[in-house]
Amino acid sequence: MSLTLQTPVTTVQGFEVSDAYGRVSVLDNYQGTQIQGTVDFYVSEQAYLDGASALQFNGLYTQSLEPYDRNVMTTDVLDLAHDNLIAGLAQQNIVAVKNL
């Protein structure tokens, strides 16, 4: 599972990326009451696989911290983190889609 940006973004180096590839990591706290997601973007999936450094953006918030109830919500926190990050990016006028 990954994210792909559908909105062009400009890196801190000044070049525009129109379809950056994003890898999501997630952590649920020990109480099971919140999840924290982070997405790192790369020029492409191949760049990620080749070990390239993640892209850096000025002012683009790439983390989410959302309430979570382990007792009633899904246990697939990675899927939830993808959805939370998509929503957070949308609030910044950035469109991202989840790739299954």
Residue pairs with C-beta under 8 A, 6 or more apart in sequence:
1 24
1 78
1 79
1 82
1 98
1 99
1 100
2 21
2 22
2 23
2 24
2 45
2 98
2 99
3 21
3 22
3 23
3 24
3 39
3 82
3 85
3 86
3 96
3 97
3 98
3 99
4 19
4 20
4 21
4 22
4 96
4 97
4 99
5 17
5 18
5 19
5 20
5 22
5 41
5 89
5 94
5 95
5 96
6 19
6 95
6 96
6 97
7 93
7 94
7 95
7 96
8 16
8 17
8 18
9 16
9 17
9 20
9 41
9 57
9 60
9 94
10 16
10 17
10 57
10 58
11 17
11 55
11 56
11 57
12 56
12 57
12 58
13 56
17 41
17 43
17 55
20 41
20 42
20 43
20 55
21 41
21 42
21 43
21 44
21 45
21 47
21 48
22 39
22 40
22 41
22 42
22 85
22 96
23 39
23 40
23 42
23 48
24 37
24 38
24 39
24 78
24 81
24 82
24 85
25 37
25 38
25 39
25 40
25 81
26 35
26 36
26 37
26 38
26 77
26 78
26 80
26 81
27 35
27 36
28 34
28 35
28 36
28 68
28 70
28 77
29 35
29 36
32 68
32 69
32 70
32 71
33 67
33 68
33 69
33 70
34 65
34 66
34 67
34 68
35 64
35 65
35 66
35 68
35 77
35 80
35 81
35 84
36 63
36 64
36 65
36 81
37 63
37 64
37 66
37 80
37 81
37 82
37 84
37 85
38 62
38 63
38 64
38 85
39 62
39 63
39 85
40 54
40 55
40 62
41 54
41 55
41 57
41 62
42 48
42 52
42 54
42 55
43 52
43 55
60 92
60 94
61 88
61 92
62 85
62 89
63 85
63 88
64 81
64 84
64 85
64 87
64 88
66 80
66 84
68 77
68 80
73 80
74 80
82 98
83 98
85 96
86 96
86 97
86 98
89 95
89 96
90 96
